[in-house]
C-alpha cells in the first residue's frame, strides 16, 4: 500500500499559511477547520510545518500567551516529507522515529497533500479488515472434510 492510496480516499483539501502570518491567525484556522496541522509555504515552496505541538511549545515559552509571535518562530522548519509512491510501511517507520503526526506529500517541489498518523493507521486497519473478510469468505466457501464426509 502506498501514500497515493490514502490521498485518493482522503481527498485534496489543503490548508496552508505563510511564515510571516501571526501565529494567532494560524491557530484560529486550525481551530475553525478542526485540523491539527498547517503546511507553511513561501513563494510556492514548502518551508515548514505547524502542528499543535509547535503551538503548545511556543505558548509555554511565552509564559502562556501567543502574543505577536509569527508562524516562522513556531514552525518546524525541517518537516518530514514523502511522495505519493512511498510505501506505508516506510511512512510508519519515519513517523514513529520522529514522533511526527503529520507528513506533507510532495511531488518534487509541489505539495500534493498531507497525511496524518491517523490516516496511516486507518489505512492499515482497513486493509487488514479487507484481508480478514476475504480469508473468511475463502474458508467459508472451501469444501472441508465435513462436506466430503456427508452422506
C-alpha positions in Angstrom: 0.0 0.0 0.0 1.3 3.5 -0.9 0.6 7.0 0.2 -1.3 7.6 -3.1 -3.9 5.1 -1.8 -4.5 7.3 1.3 -4.7 10.6 -0.8 -7.2 9.0 -3.2 -9.6 8.3 -0.3 -8.8 11.4 1.8 -9.2 14.0 -1.0 -7.1 17.0 -1.8 -8.2 19.8 0.6 -5.1 21.6 1.8 -4.7 24.3 4.4 -1.5 26.4 4.3 -0.1 29.6 5.9 2.9 31.7 5.2 5.8 32.0 7.7 5.0 35.7 8.2 1.4 35.2 9.3 0.6 35.8 13.0 0.6 32.5 14.9 -2.7 33.5 16.5 -4.3 33.6 13.0 -2.9 30.2 12.2 -4.3 28.8 15.4 -7.7 30.2 14.6 -7.6 28.5 11.2 -6.6 25.2 12.8 -9.5 25.5 15.4 -12.1 26.6 12.8 -11.2 23.8 10.3 -10.7 21.3 13.2 -7.3 20.3 11.8 -4.1 19.5 13.7 -1.6 21.0 11.2 -0.9 23.6 8.6 1.7 23.5 5.9 3.9 26.5 5.8 4.5 27.7 2.2 6.6 30.6 1.0 6.6 31.6 -2.7 5.3 28.2 -3.6 7.9 26.2 -1.6 7.4 24.1 1.5 9.3 25.8 4.3 7.8 24.3 7.4 5.0 22.5 9.2 2.9 23.9 12.0 1.2 21.5 14.4 -0.4 21.8 17.8 2.9 20.5 19.2 4.8 23.6 18.0 1.9 25.9 19.1 1.9 24.5 22.6 5.7 24.7 22.9 5.6 28.3 21.8 2.8 29.2 24.2 4.8 27.6 27.1 7.9 29.6 26.0 5.9 32.8 26.0 4.5 32.2 29.5 1.1 31.1 28.4 0.5 33.5 25.6 0.8 33.6 21.8 1.3 37.3 21.7 2.7 38.7 18.4 4.6 35.6 17.5 4.9 34.8 13.8 4.4 31.3 12.3 8.1 31.2 11.3 9.1 31.4 15.0 6.9 28.4 16.0 7.0 26.1 12.9 9.1 23.0 12.3 11.4 24.2 9.6 12.6 20.7 8.7 9.5 18.6 8.4 9.5 15.0 7.2 8.1 14.6 3.7 7.2 11.7 1.5 6.0 11.1 -2.1 2.7 9.6 -3.3 4.8 6.5 -4.2 6.2 6.0 -0.7 5.2 2.7 0.8 3.1 2.9 4.0 5.5 0.8 6.0 8.2 3.3 5.3 5.9 6.2 6.2 5.0 4.5 9.5 8.7 3.9 10.3 9.6 7.6 9.5 6.7 9.0 11.6 7.5 6.7 14.6 11.2 7.6 14.6 10.5 11.4 14.5 7.3 11.3 16.6 5.7 13.0 13.6 1.9 13.1 13.4 1.6 14.8 10.1 3.6 14.5 6.9 3.4 16.6 3.7 3.3 14.6 0.5 5.4 16.1 -2.2 5.9 15.7 -6.0 9.3 17.3 -6.5 8.5 20.9 -5.2 4.7 20.6 -5.5 2.6 19.9 -2.4 0.2 17.1 -3.1 -1.4 16.7 0.3 -0.8 16.0 3.9 -1.2 12.6 5.6 -1.6 12.1 9.3 -0.6 9.2 11.6 -4.3 8.6 11.9 -4.7 8.3 8.1 -1.9 5.8 8.0 -3.3 3.7 10.9 -6.8 3.7 9.4 -5.4 2.6 6.1 -3.6 -0.3 7.7 -6.7 -1.4 9.8 -9.0 -1.1 6.7 -6.6 -3.2 4.7 -6.4 -5.8 7.4 -10.2 -5.9 7.7 -10.5 -6.4 4.0 -8.0 -9.3 4.1 -9.8 -10.9 7.0 -13.1 -10.7 5.1 -11.5 -12.3 2.1 -10.0 -15.1 4.2 -13.3 -15.8 5.9 -15.1 -15.9 2.6 -12.4 -18.3 1.2 -12.6 -20.5 4.3 -16.4 -20.5 4.3 -16.5 -21.5 0.6 -13.8 -24.1 0.9 -15.0 -27.7 0.7 -13.8 -29.0 4.0 -13.7 -32.5 5.4 -17.2 -32.2 6.8 -18.6 -31.6 3.3 -16.8 -34.6 1.9 -17.9 -37.0 4.7 -21.6 -36.1 4.4 -23.8 -38.8 3.0 
